[in-house]
Amino acid sequence: MNTKIWLSSPHMGTNEFKNVKEAFDTNWIAPLGPHVDGFERDLADFLGEGVHVAALSSGTAALHLALIMLGVKAGDEVICQSMTFSASANPIAYQGAIPVFVDSEERTWNMSPDLLELAIQDRMRKGKKPKAIIVVHLYGMPAEMDRIMAIADRFEIPVVEDAAEALGSTYKGRKLGTFGAMSLLSFNGNKIITTSGGGALVSNNEAYIKQARFLATQARDAAPHYQHAQIGYNYRMSNVCAAIGRGQMDVLADRIMQRRANYDFYQAALSAIRGIRFAEEADENYYSNRWLSTVLVDDSQGISREAIRLALEQENIESRPLWKPMHLQPVFEGTPFYGDGTSERLFDKGLCLPSGSNMTDEERERVACCMKACFAQ
Ligand SMILES: *Cc1c(COP(=O)(O)O)cnc(C)c1O
């Protein structure tokens, strides 16, 4: 049997283990410590734009805190991109609020500005102004931020950017994660860099970041005893995980180049195949970290997305359909949705190809070979 090729596996550099050992040697084995502070600084320096960063236990936790600080409460409505991972929407439900899902556009696969505007107007007509807009940069591809921010500003609704998949991507030269009132990053095991599990909240507004650190450590007031005036959470990042994160920051630029090289390889190897279409950067304003390389399969050419996925699986190659849109998920049945069928169409045709930054040339060849064979029959 061929060795397994994973969709996206962790890829350690040389400093991670050294940093973890240092955490052990100094006995900083806690959800605070010098590596947590250092990792926050590294991320803020990387993102630029004067942002502040709170390192947290997950991207989901970061989004939850963002919604809490924006005052999202039971019965409120929050707009969320439908095509995404469930973690973009779950924190809305944690607050007892109602997600209002908005469809994607073909150009970026992310939130359609036209449908966003329609959704806001219709919700306001129905009597409720949405409390926040959660926009996602899927697979590292920037959403159309100029138009989305303009609409959000016009209606005075704060934007939370889900940049969990998009660390290192840029829109008009500016890093994703620096546009929203707040943004979240994820360092889960399959992301472009990982701390095994972890996340961060990013904002230009330092007050949000200070409040996030406070809420993430059980909302403990300043007193010698344990004193609490509000409900807190246990959402801080461990110093051991942050030690890994600091090592990963040393190699982030390489990881982006390696992921982008995967995409370029697949495109060169497969773009001659009629029936396969790539998710291109719409124009020079869009720069994707290519977290995952994705294709659309046109089954009028004789083979379906699912047949290709199964053929790859036969060869011990992991691939995966695109995120199933939230408005199609049983758990969100009956929630409002504004769409034109785009995300459903993408979901039917889309496939994520193995995209690890640690893939060898030989492994990429194996993937391309197997896909070409599917169309040769
Ligand atoms: C991974 C991911 C998250 C959640 O991050 P965790 O750190 O796993 O909680 C949120 N949104 C998107 C789009 C993601 O891919």
The ligand as an ORCA input file, in Angstrom:
! r2SCAN-3c Opt
* xyz 0 1
  C     -10.565     26.141     11.988
  C     -11.612     27.140     11.793
  C     -12.229     27.788     12.866
  C     -12.083     27.383     14.305
  O     -10.861     27.359     14.823
  P     -10.542     26.386     16.077
  O      -9.213     26.888     16.498
  O     -10.512     24.997     15.528
  O     -11.590     26.581     17.102
  C     -13.148     28.791     12.602
  N     -13.462     29.126     11.350
  C     -12.914     28.518     10.285
  C     -13.317     28.964      8.928
  C     -11.999     27.491     10.463
  O     -11.490     26.860      9.400
*
